[in-house]
Amino acid sequence: MSQMSSSDEEIVIKRQVVKIKPRTIIKSQPRHVELTLNDNTNSQNVSDLPDSPSKPKKAKLYDDEDGFFTRSSSYVSIKKTKTVKILKEPKEKTSYLDWTSDGPIDMDNNSDHINDLSDYSDETMERSEANDRKKISDPIDREPSLTPPPELNEYQLRTTVGTLRATLSQYSEGLRSESADIGSPSISYEPQDDIELDPELLAIQQSIKQPNGKLNRYVDAKVEITVFPVRHPTDIQTMDANRTTQTEFDKPIKFIMKAQDNFERMIKNICEKRNIGKQDIVLTYKKVKVFPRSTPESLGMSGQAHMEVFTKDTYNYYKERNDLLKHKMLEEIERESKLLSDNSNESDFDNTAKIFQPDIDYIHLKLLSKDESIEKLKIKKTLTVQAVIDHYKKIKNIPDGVQMKLMFEDAVLSVTDMLGNTDLEDGDMLSVVIHNS
């Protein structure tokens, strides 16, 4: 090897190979590096060099199997940039570390190898883990966020609002009844008729008016109504002459409407289908005239309901006929009272004027004849069925030779049975069956 001047001196450093057991950590210690100079000077410490730092540098250990350096390799950090080349391999190993090098190593502080390895030092890793734990454990550092409200279905919203209103109305009604029981000061809860209310408030007002168990709990509750047209009796006689028109007219009409809606639209629809004027039609429910401004809820309708529709002439005809039947019934009652007063056995029977007198020895019965007329009698329980038949014949002026029997729930009563020994109760109706000989 050719000699070189002292100014061009080179430092020969061999890579250290640490022979240690697995998972053994060797603390860094100051190391002496043999230097071979071109003037055959003796080996000296790195600290004796003119360009070396005044204090020895601590070697750093890195556990990286896949990096450039081997596991637990160490190196000397020198601030001053200096190119290191291998000139001569030491003959003997001065320590348990063996320095070998396959090529030149750039010891520049800006070296990528050094920067990359410095990120994996023990102190750096511990600090990064501590920072990560702090970020996770500290809720203040989290980014604030608001959870959006859930989307509500329109039907579900309306149903919930209806249920809430019904509950509030029931609760207010309960408070009103409790305040009345304890004798609290009189407070009027009745709504004023001269105040116009919002439709929703009007629905709550009507629900409070109705008794418990009969009101429609939902504001949007629907009722299925079947309307049956009723013809005049004279029109029924001509049914065969115009069969097609009769069938079309008598066909029932089904409507589904809200319990809060009035009957104006229903009446208008019926008039259009039957070609009848609005003033010439009458709608009834349970034989009671219904006005257009009425609502199903005000009539106590729920679920399914049946109504009847008449023309004005037909309605007046049936109304007059019912009035005549009532008048005839009153006349028969008066006549019955007169006959009973003249009868020697009057003590066993009583007229209908005293029908509601409480007496455990009497029973109140109704006798239904073939012409649908009803006779109300108050009879002693000790009398037999035959005595009731005889008394009925006298009231109706039926000859004694005519055979007659009484039936209760399709069963013929024995003429020898006493009324007290039968299953008859107050208010029961008996059917009168007459056999003409």
MOJO-V459784 format. One record per residue. N is the residue number from 1. RES is the residue in one small letter. PHI is phi as a letter, one per 40 degrees, with the letter a starting at -180 (none if undefined). PSI is psi in whole degrees, -180 to 180 (* if undefined). D_CENTER is the distance of its C-alpha to the mean C-alpha in Angstrom with 2 decimals. Layout:
N_RES_PHI_PSI_D_CENTER, N_RES_PHI_PSI_D_CENTER
//
This chain:
1_m_none_133_97.41, 2_s_c_150_98.93, 3_q_c_150_99.34, 4_m_b_157_97.35, 5_s_c_161_97.95, 6_s_c_-29_96.29, 7_s_c_-24_94.25, 8_d_b_31_92.69, 9_e_c_150_91.72, 10_e_b_150_88.69, 11_i_b_128_86.50, 12_v_b_119_85.86, 13_i_b_129_82.63, 14_k_b_141_81.47, 15_r_c_136_77.90, 16_q_c_136_77.23, 17_v_b_116_75.90, 18_v_c_122_74.46, 19_k_c_94_75.07, 20_i_b_165_72.48, 21_k_c_161_70.36, 22_p_c_146_66.68, 23_r_g_25_64.35, 24_t_b_124_67.42, 25_i_b_124_67.21, 26_i_b_122_70.57, 27_k_c_146_70.74, 28_s_c_139_72.44, 29_q_b_157_76.10, 30_p_c_136_78.77, 31_r_b_148_80.50, 32_h_b_134_84.01, 33_v_b_130_84.53, 34_e_c_134_87.88, 35_l_b_131_89.27, 36_t_b_116_92.05, 37_l_c_160_94.15, 38_n_c_-17_96.64, 39_d_c_20_99.55, 40_n_f_37_99.01, 41_t_c_160_98.02, 42_n_c_158_96.60, 43_s_c_139_92.83, 44_q_b_165_91.36, 45_n_c_150_88.08, 46_v_c_-30_85.62, 47_s_c_-19_85.89, 48_d_c_-12_89.61, 49_l_c_150_88.95, 50_p_c_-32_89.49, 51_d_c_-6_86.13, 52_s_c_158_84.09, 53_p_c_161_82.13, 54_s_c_-29_83.81, 55_k_b_147_81.35, 56_p_c_145_80.18, 57_k_c_141_76.65, 58_k_c_134_74.24, 59_a_c_145_73.17, 60_k_b_141_69.45, 61_l_b_140_67.95, 62_y_b_130_65.15, 63_d_c_91_63.43, 64_d_b_110_62.70, 65_e_c_-30_63.52, 66_d_c_-3_62.61, 67_g_c_-171_64.28, 68_f_c_-40_67.77, 69_f_c_158_69.12, 70_t_c_173_69.20, 71_r_d_133_67.22, 72_s_f_39_68.20, 73_s_c_155_70.63, 74_s_b_158_72.05, 75_y_a_167_73.86, 76_v_b_125_75.71, 77_s_c_122_74.19, 78_i_b_124_76.92, 79_k_c_-43_76.17, 80_k_c_132_79.12, 81_t_c_126_78.66, 82_k_a_133_81.24, 83_t_c_128_81.61, 84_v_b_128_82.16, 85_k_b_154_84.07, 86_i_c_120_85.32, 87_l_b_-40_89.14, 88_k_a_138_90.08, 89_e_c_131_88.41, 90_p_c_145_89.44, 91_k_c_-37_91.66, 92_e_b_153_90.28, 93_k_c_118_86.87, 94_t_c_-16_87.13, 95_s_a_-176_83.79, 96_y_c_-2_81.03, 97_l_c_134_79.48, 98_d_b_121_80.84, 99_w_c_119_80.79, 100_t_b_152_80.56, 101_s_a_134_79.70, 102_d_c_-12_79.51, 103_g_a_178_79.68, 104_p_c_145_79.61, 105_i_b_126_76.63, 106_d_c_120_75.81, 107_m_c_22_75.21, 108_d_c_142_74.05, 109_n_c_-25_71.48, 110_n_c_10_69.42, 111_s_c_140_69.39, 112_d_c_-35_66.08, 113_h_c_-42_66.68, 114_i_c_-44_67.11, 115_n_c_-42_64.14, 116_d_c_-43_61.84, 117_l_c_-31_63.09, 118_s_c_-24_62.84, 119_d_c_-19_59.05, 120_y_b_19_58.90, 121_s_c_160_60.92, 122_d_c_-42_59.70, 123_e_c_-41_59.38, 124_t_c_-42_57.43, 125_m_c_-41_54.98, 126_e_c_-41_54.43, 127_r_c_-41_53.82, 128_s_c_-40_51.28, 129_e_c_-41_49.36, 130_a_c_-39_49.41, 131_n_c_-39_48.10, 132_d_c_-43_45.24, 133_r_c_-37_44.25, 134_k_c_-40_44.45, 135_k_c_-37_42.17, 136_i_c_-41_39.52, 137_s_c_-21_39.84, 138_d_c_107_40.02, 139_p_c_-16_36.56, 140_i_c_-32_38.32, 141_d_c_-11_39.68, 142_r_c_150_36.29, 143_e_c_125_35.16, 144_p_c_144_32.49, 145_s_a_152_29.20, 146_l_b_131_25.88, 147_t_c_125_22.57, 148_p_c_147_20.86, 149_p_c_152_17.40, 150_p_c_151_14.54, 151_e_c_134_14.03, 152_l_b_138_11.02, 153_n_c_142_10.30, 154_e_c_-42_11.71, 155_y_c_-42_9.54, 156_q_c_-38_6.31, 157_l_c_-45_8.89, 158_r_c_-41_10.30, 159_t_c_-42_7.52, 160_t_c_-42_7.10, 161_v_c_-41_10.88, 162_g_c_-42_11.44, 163_t_c_-40_9.88, 164_l_c_-42_11.94, 165_r_c_-42_14.92, 166_a_c_-39_14.94, 167_t_c_-42_14.88, 168_l_c_-40_17.65, 169_s_c_-41_19.63, 170_q_c_-39_19.56, 171_y_c_-42_20.63, 172_s_c_-36_23.38, 173_e_c_-38_24.56, 174_g_c_-40_24.87, 175_l_c_-37_26.88, 176_r_c_-41_29.05, 177_s_c_-38_29.89, 178_e_c_-40_30.68, 179_s_c_-31_32.92, 180_a_c_-34_34.75, 181_d_c_-37_35.39, 182_i_c_4_36.98, 183_g_g_38_39.18, 184_s_c_165_37.98, 185_p_d_144_39.64, 186_s_c_120_38.88, 187_i_b_130_36.33, 188_s_c_119_35.43, 189_y_b_0_31.72, 190_e_c_133_32.50, 191_p_c_149_31.66, 192_q_c_134_34.70, 193_d_c_-22_35.29, 194_d_c_5_37.23, 195_i_b_126_34.40, 196_e_c_127_32.43, 197_l_b_156_28.74, 198_d_c_147_26.13, 199_p_d_-39_24.08, 200_e_c_-41_20.90, 201_l_c_-34_23.06, 202_l_c_-37_24.70, 203_a_c_-40_21.50, 204_i_c_-39_20.88, 205_q_c_-44_24.56, 206_q_c_-34_24.47, 207_s_c_-32_21.54, 208_i_c_-33_23.63, 209_k_c_-34_26.64, 210_q_c_152_25.24, 211_p_c_161_25.57, 212_n_c_143_22.83, 213_g_g_-10_21.34, 214_k_b_-1_22.45, 215_l_c_153_20.39, 216_n_c_117_17.59, 217_r_c_-21_14.70, 218_y_b_139_13.21, 219_v_c_-36_15.61, 220_d_c_23_15.17, 221_a_c_143_15.43, 222_k_b_150_18.04, 223_v_b_136_21.06, 224_e_c_116_23.34, 225_i_b_128_26.92, 226_t_b_122_30.04, 227_v_b_124_33.25, 228_f_b_118_36.54, 229_p_c_143_39.76, 230_v_b_127_42.65, 231_r_c_162_46.25, 232_h_c_144_49.39, 233_p_d_-34_51.55, 234_t_c_-29_54.36, 235_d_c_-29_52.15, 236_i_c_-33_51.26, 237_q_c_-28_54.96, 238_t_c_20_55.26, 239_m_c_-40_52.29, 240_d_c_-28_54.62, 241_a_c_-31_56.41, 242_n_b_71_53.37, 243_r_c_-40_51.00, 244_t_c_-46_48.96, 245_t_c_-38_48.21, 246_q_c_-44_47.39, 247_t_c_-41_44.81, 248_e_c_-37_43.11, 249_f_c_-39_43.10, 250_d_c_-2_41.76, 251_k_c_126_38.84, 252_p_c_154_35.57, 253_i_b_132_33.16, 254_k_b_133_29.39, 255_f_b_145_27.15, 256_i_b_116_23.39, 257_m_b_163_22.74, 258_k_c_149_20.42, 259_a_c_-20_21.04, 260_q_c_-11_22.20, 261_d_c_150_24.73, 262_n_c_178_28.31, 263_f_c_10_30.52, 264_e_c_-45_32.84, 265_r_c_-36_31.50, 266_m_c_-46_31.52, 267_i_c_-40_35.12, 268_k_c_-41_36.15, 269_n_c_-39_34.82, 270_i_c_-41_36.69, 271_c_c_-38_39.84, 272_e_c_-37_39.75, 273_k_c_-34_39.38, 274_r_b_1_42.14, 275_n_f_48_44.37, 276_i_b_143_44.45, 277_g_c_152_44.71, 278_k_c_-32_41.95, 279_q_c_-11_44.47, 280_d_b_18_45.49, 281_i_b_144_42.15, 282_v_b_128_40.65, 283_l_b_133_37.13, 284_t_b_153_36.68, 285_y_b_118_33.98, 286_k_f_44_35.34, 287_k_g_23_38.83, 288_v_b_134_38.04, 289_k_c_137_38.52, 290_v_b_131_35.45, 291_f_c_154_36.02, 292_p_d_-30_34.54, 293_r_c_-4_32.82, 294_s_c_162_30.90, 295_t_b_157_27.19, 296_p_d_-35_25.43, 297_e_c_-39_23.65, 298_s_c_-25_27.08, 299_l_c_0_28.42, 300_g_g_23_25.71, 301_m_c_144_24.52, 302_s_a_141_21.30, 303_g_g_-109_20.50, 304_q_b_144_23.97, 305_a_a_154_27.14, 306_h_b_136_30.78, 307_m_b_164_33.07, 308_e_b_145_36.73, 309_v_b_133_38.57, 310_f_b_155_42.32, 311_t_c_162_44.97, 312_k_c_-40_46.56, 313_d_c_-42_49.74, 314_t_c_-41_47.95, 315_y_c_-43_45.85, 316_n_c_-36_49.04, 317_y_c_-50_50.82, 318_y_c_-33_48.27, 319_k_c_-43_48.06, 320_e_c_-39_51.84, 321_r_c_-40_51.98, 322_n_c_-36_49.50, 323_d_c_-38_51.53, 324_l_c_-39_54.65, 325_l_c_-40_53.11, 326_k_c_-42_52.15, 327_h_c_-40_55.64, 328_k_c_-38_57.21, 329_m_c_-40_55.20, 330_l_c_-39_56.41, 331_e_c_-39_59.96, 332_e_c_-35_59.69, 333_i_c_-42_58.44, 334_e_c_-42_61.41, 335_r_c_-37_63.76, 336_e_c_-40_62.33, 337_s_c_-38_62.95, 338_k_c_-41_66.51, 339_l_c_-39_67.19, 340_l_c_-32_65.77, 341_s_c_-28_67.91, 342_d_c_-10_71.02, 343_n_c_139_70.12, 344_s_c_-24_71.80, 345_n_c_29_68.73, 346_e_c_-24_66.64, 347_s_c_-22_65.90, 348_d_c_-19_63.76, 349_f_b_160_61.59, 350_d_a_152_60.01, 351_n_c_175_58.88, 352_t_c_-14_55.38, 353_a_c_-26_56.08, 354_k_b_26_55.79, 355_i_c_-24_52.97, 356_f_c_13_50.62, 357_q_c_127_53.19, 358_p_c_121_51.92, 359_d_a_123_54.40, 360_i_c_-14_53.85, 361_d_c_-5_56.96, 362_y_b_159_55.64, 363_i_b_141_52.93, 364_h_b_121_51.42, 365_l_b_158_51.24, 366_k_b_131_50.66, 367_l_b_119_52.90, 368_l_b_120_51.69, 369_s_c_179_54.55, 370_k_c_-32_54.71, 371_d_c_16_54.67, 372_e_g_17_51.33, 373_s_c_147_53.07, 374_i_b_132_51.96, 375_e_b_126_54.36, 376_k_b_128_53.12, 377_l_b_147_55.39, 378_k_b_113_55.71, 379_i_b_146_57.72, 380_k_c_145_59.09, 381_k_c_-15_57.61, 382_t_c_-10_61.16, 383_l_c_157_61.91, 384_t_c_170_61.72, 385_v_c_-34_59.91, 386_q_c_-36_63.34, 387_a_c_-37_63.91, 388_v_c_-39_60.67, 389_i_c_-43_61.84, 390_d_c_-41_65.24, 391_h_c_-38_63.79, 392_y_c_-37_61.48, 393_k_c_-36_64.55, 394_k_c_-38_66.37, 395_i_c_-41_63.54, 396_k_c_2_63.26, 397_n_f_47_67.01, 398_i_c_131_66.65, 399_p_d_152_69.95, 400_d_c_-26_70.39, 401_g_c_-11_71.18, 402_v_c_129_67.73, 403_q_c_137_65.57, 404_m_a_145_62.16, 405_k_a_158_59.35, 406_l_b_139_56.01, 407_m_b_141_52.81, 408_f_b_115_49.62, 409_e_f_50_46.61, 410_d_g_17_48.98, 411_a_b_133_51.34, 412_v_c_130_54.88, 413_l_c_138_55.91, 414_s_c_136_59.29, 415_v_c_-19_61.84, 416_t_c_-8_63.22, 417_d_c_141_59.97, 418_m_c_146_59.54, 419_l_c_-33_56.40, 420_g_c_-21_55.69, 421_n_c_-1_55.74, 422_t_c_178_53.17, 423_d_c_13_49.38, 424_l_c_145_49.39, 425_e_b_169_47.46, 426_d_c_133_47.51, 427_g_g_-4_46.13, 428_d_c_149_46.54, 429_m_b_130_47.84, 430_l_b_140_50.82, 431_s_c_133_51.85, 432_v_c_123_55.54, 433_v_b_122_57.27, 434_i_b_130_60.84, 435_h_b_115_63.24, 436_n_c_128_66.12, 437_s_c_*_69.35
//
